[in-house]
Structures are given as C-alpha cells and as structure tokens.
Amino acid sequence: MVLTPLDIHNKEFPVKMRGYDQDEVNDYLDQIIKDYEMVLKENRELEKNLKFSEEKVTHYNNLQDALNKSIIVAQDAADRLKENAVKEAELIGLEAGKNADRLLDEAVAKAKKITTETDELRKQSRIFKQRLQLMIESQLEMVKNEEWEDILKPSQEEALEIPTLKALLSEMEEKNSHEESTELATDEEVENDENQIAEGTTPAIELP
C-alpha cells in the first residue's frame, strides 16, 4: 500500500530511553512529507501528460489508419482510372484506325473515279476534235472546189459597175454644193425684191 503524506504525518513512534531526538525526527518527517507531496504532485502531472500523450498516440494511430485506407482507396481509384484510360485509348485508336482506313478507301475510290472520268472526257474530247477537224476539212474542200469559181464568176452582161467610196463621197459633195448655191441665189432674189419694194417700185408681174 502506498503511503500518503497524511499517513506519514500521523505516524507515531513510541518513546524509549536513549532514543532519537523527537523534535529532529518530527522536523525530518515534515521535510519528508513535503518532498513526498512534491513527488506525488509530479507523478500526477506525469500520469496526466502520459495519458494525454497516449490519447494523442491513439488519435495519430487512428488518423494513420484512416490515411492508409484513403491511400489504398486512392491507389485503387488511380489504378482503375489508368486501366479505363488505357482501354479507352485502345478503343479510340481502333476507331481512329477504322476511320482512317475508311477515309483512305473513300479517297482512293474518289481518285479512281476522277481519273476514270478524266480519261473518258479526254477520249470524248479527242473524238470531238477528230470529228470537228474532219468536218472543217470537208467544208474547206467544198469551198476550194473549182465548181464554186465557175458558179460564182459573173458573166459579161451581168457584171455591174460598183462605184468606189471616193466616187460616192465626191458625188455627195457636188450635190451639197449645188444645193447651197441654189439657196444663196434664192436668198439674193428675195433680198432684191425687198429692196425694190422699200424704194417705192413695184416688181413686174407677168400676165398669163
């Protein structure tokens, strides 16, 4: 059983002859009581701190367990995401490959079709050119035929004298000059008649 300071204080020792000095013993016991109380107080503080530390350790252990579980869950989630990403990438790659093959096949087919159509157009163009050339050559041969010269050659009686442009212009100038002269003469006669009337003379009138 652990002694308390009160037990030490209440402890009584029997007095015998030639024993220890009672006052010194009591003083010493008082000092022991004080020291013992101090030790008990420190022990209580240590127990309190130890309990607090144990609670902290328990909390940290629980937190560590929770963190470990979280890490495990996060690792599992990361592994699943990685696996899904790999699968999705593979699917995308396969789909892209299929689309690329399809687009390539379509491009090749279109190129072949365009080449075929181009060759056909060239063939038709060559045929058209040959036909046009033959037609033009045939027409030229017909135009160059000597029979046309005999048909189109005018006879001596049917030959017409076609005036030149210079002769036509000269004729038009002479005509215009004659008309201007006639107009000037008429204007002079009218002016003379007016002068005679102004001078009081009467112009001669021809009787029928």
C-alpha positions as semicolon CSV with decimal commas, in nm:
position;residue;x (nm);y (nm);z (nm)
1;M;0,000;0,000;0,000
2;V;0,137;0,336;-0,096
3;L;0,182;0,581;0,192
4;T;0,029;0,925;0,173
5;P;0,171;1,242;0,328
6;L;-0,109;1,227;0,583
7;D;-0,006;0,874;0,684
8;I;0,347;0,994;0,739
9;H;0,225;1,295;0,933
10;N;0,003;1,089;1,165
11;K;0,258;0,822;1,220
12;E;0,356;0,798;1,591
13;F;0,661;0,626;1,724
14;P;0,689;0,501;2,081
15;V;0,939;0,679;2,304
16;K;1,210;0,472;2,463
17;M;1,505;0,555;2,672
18;R;1,807;0,672;2,488
19;G;1,603;0,702;2,163
20;Y;1,626;0,968;1,887
21;D;1,551;1,333;1,950
22;Q;1,181;1,365;1,895
23;D;1,197;1,721;1,756
24;E;1,462;1,631;1,500
25;V;1,262;1,328;1,398
26;N;0,950;1,542;1,357
27;D;1,138;1,804;1,152
28;Y;1,280;1,535;0,933
29;L;0,940;1,379;0,889
30;D;0,798;1,722;0,789
31;Q;1,067;1,753;0,527
32;I;0,987;1,401;0,401
33;I;0,620;1,491;0,386
34;K;0,694;1,798;0,173
35;D;0,922;1,606;-0,059
36;Y;0,676;1,321;-0,083
37;E;0,392;1,561;-0,166
38;M;0,611;1,712;-0,436
39;V;0,691;1,369;-0,576
40;L;0,324;1,274;-0,575
41;K;0,234;1,601;-0,750
42;E;0,497;1,540;-1,015
43;N;0,377;1,184;-1,052
44;R;0,020;1,307;-1,109
45;E;0,147;1,554;-1,370
46;L;0,345;1,279;-1,537
47;E;0,042;1,050;-1,537
48;K;-0,169;1,330;-1,682
49;N;0,087;1,402;-1,952
50;L;0,124;1,032;-2,020
51;K;-0,250;0,994;-2,059
52;F;-0,261;1,296;-2,293
53;S;0,027;1,151;-2,490
54;E;-0,143;0,816;-2,511
55;E;-0,459;0,986;-2,635
56;K;-0,252;1,167;-2,897
57;V;-0,086;0,844;-2,998
58;T;-0,425;0,678;-3,026
59;H;-0,554;0,972;-3,234
60;Y;-0,249;0,961;-3,459
61;N;-0,282;0,586;-3,495
62;N;-0,646;0,624;-3,593
63;L;-0,552;0,904;-3,832
64;Q;-0,276;0,690;-3,976
65;D;-0,519;0,406;-4,030
66;A;-0,763;0,643;-4,200
67;L;-0,483;0,781;-4,416
68;N;-0,367;0,434;-4,506
69;K;-0,722;0,339;-4,602
70;S;-0,755;0,662;-4,802
71;I;-0,425;0,594;-4,977
72;I;-0,538;0,241;-5,059
73;V;-0,871;0,369;-5,192
74;A;-0,697;0,643;-5,392
75;Q;-0,449;0,392;-5,530
76;D;-0,732;0,160;-5,631
77;A;-0,915;0,450;-5,793
78;A;-0,598;0,559;-5,974
79;D;-0,541;0,202;-6,095
80;R;-0,900;0,182;-6,221
81;L;-0,871;0,519;-6,392
82;K;-0,543;0,416;-6,551
83;E;-0,691;0,089;-6,669
84;N;-1,002;0,265;-6,806
85;A;-0,783;0,527;-6,976
86;V;-0,574;0,256;-7,139
87;K;-0,885;0,074;-7,259
88;E;-1,041;0,397;-7,385
89;A;-0,719;0,490;-7,563
90;E;-0,713;0,148;-7,727
91;L;-1,076;0,187;-7,836
92;I;-1,006;0,537;-7,969
93;G;-0,701;0,405;-8,153
94;L;-0,902;0,123;-8,308
95;E;-1,184;0,360;-8,405
96;A;-0,937;0,610;-8,546
97;G;-0,770;0,333;-8,743
98;K;-1,104;0,221;-8,884
99;N;-1,197;0,579;-8,973
100;A;-0,857;0,636;-9,130
101;D;-0,890;0,320;-9,338
102;R;-1,242;0,418;-9,441
103;L;-1,138;0,771;-9,534
104;L;-0,838;0,635;-9,723
105;D;-1,057;0,389;-9,913
106;E;-1,305;0,666;-9,996
107;A;-1,023;0,894;-10,112
108;V;-0,876;0,619;-10,330
109;A;-1,219;0,542;-10,477
110;K;-1,282;0,911;-10,549
111;A;-0,938;0,944;-10,706
112;K;-1,004;0,639;-10,927
113;K;-1,345;0,778;-11,023
114;I;-1,199;1,118;-11,109
115;T;-0,922;0,952;-11,311
116;T;-1,177;0,742;-11,499
117;E;-1,399;1,044;-11,566
118;T;-1,096;1,246;-11,678
119;D;-0,985;0,973;-11,915
120;E;-1,339;0,949;-12,053
121;L;-1,354;1,326;-12,105
122;R;-1,018;1,319;-12,279
123;K;-1,137;1,035;-12,501
124;Q;-1,458;1,223;-12,587
125;S;-1,257;1,542;-12,647
126;R;-1,025;1,359;-12,887
127;I;-1,323;1,212;-13,072
128;F;-1,492;1,554;-13,090
129;K;-1,171;1,714;-13,212
130;Q;-1,128;1,450;-13,481
131;R;-1,489;1,487;-13,595
132;L;-1,465;1,866;-13,593
133;Q;-1,139;1,853;-13,785
134;L;-1,290;1,618;-14,042
135;M;-1,595;1,839;-14,078
136;I;-1,386;2,156;-14,121
137;E;-1,156;1,986;-14,369
138;S;-1,458;1,862;-14,561
139;Q;-1,608;2,211;-14,569
140;L;-1,277;2,356;-14,682
141;E;-1,255;2,102;-14,960
142;M;-1,603;2,201;-15,070
143;V;-1,512;2,571;-15,063
144;K;-1,191;2,511;-15,257
145;N;-1,376;2,318;-15,528
146;E;-1,331;2,478;-15,874
147;E;-1,702;2,443;-15,940
148;W;-1,767;2,729;-15,697
149;E;-1,544;2,960;-15,904
150;D;-1,740;2,872;-16,217
151;I;-2,072;2,922;-16,039
152;L;-1,979;3,250;-15,870
153;K;-1,795;3,400;-16,172
154;P;-2,021;3,678;-16,319
155;S;-2,091;3,689;-16,695
156;Q;-2,004;3,988;-16,916
157;E;-2,366;4,109;-16,927
158;E;-2,425;4,059;-16,554
159;A;-2,113;4,248;-16,448
160;L;-2,211;4,561;-16,258
161;E;-2,005;4,871;-16,220
162;I;-1,972;4,928;-15,847
163;P;-1,870;5,285;-15,762
164;T;-1,583;5,333;-15,522
165;L;-1,616;5,504;-15,188
166;K;-1,417;5,801;-15,313
167;A;-1,655;5,850;-15,609
168;L;-1,960;5,834;-15,378
169;L;-1,812;6,099;-15,147
170;S;-1,726;6,325;-15,441
171;E;-2,078;6,293;-15,579
172;M;-2,229;6,380;-15,239
173;E;-2,005;6,689;-15,208
174;E;-2,109;6,812;-15,555
175;K;-2,475;6,764;-15,470
176;N;-2,442;6,955;-15,142
177;S;-2,252;7,237;-15,316
178;H;-2,526;7,271;-15,584
179;E;-2,798;7,289;-15,318
180;E;-2,609;7,558;-15,126
181;S;-2,565;7,764;-15,448
182;T;-2,939;7,742;-15,524
183;E;-3,026;7,854;-15,172
184;L;-2,789;8,152;-15,196
185;A;-2,940;8,261;-15,530
186;T;-3,291;8,242;-15,391
187;D;-3,187;8,448;-15,087
188;E;-3,038;8,718;-15,316
189;E;-3,357;8,742;-15,528
190;V;-3,570;8,779;-15,218
191;E;-3,337;9,047;-15,086
192;N;-3,354;9,242;-15,419
193;D;-3,734;9,227;-15,420
194;E;-3,744;9,362;-15,069
195;N;-3,511;9,648;-15,165
196;Q;-3,727;9,742;-15,462
197;I;-4,038;9,745;-15,252
198;A;-3,865;9,964;-14,999
199;E;-3,771;10,218;-15,273
200;G;-4,132;10,251;-15,391
201;T;-4,109;10,048;-15,704
202;T;-4,338;9,767;-15,795
203;P;-4,192;9,449;-15,927
204;A;-4,303;9,343;-16,271
205;I;-4,580;9,090;-16,281
206;E;-4,602;8,855;-16,572
207;L;-4,951;8,821;-16,708
208;P;-5,071;8,490;-16,824
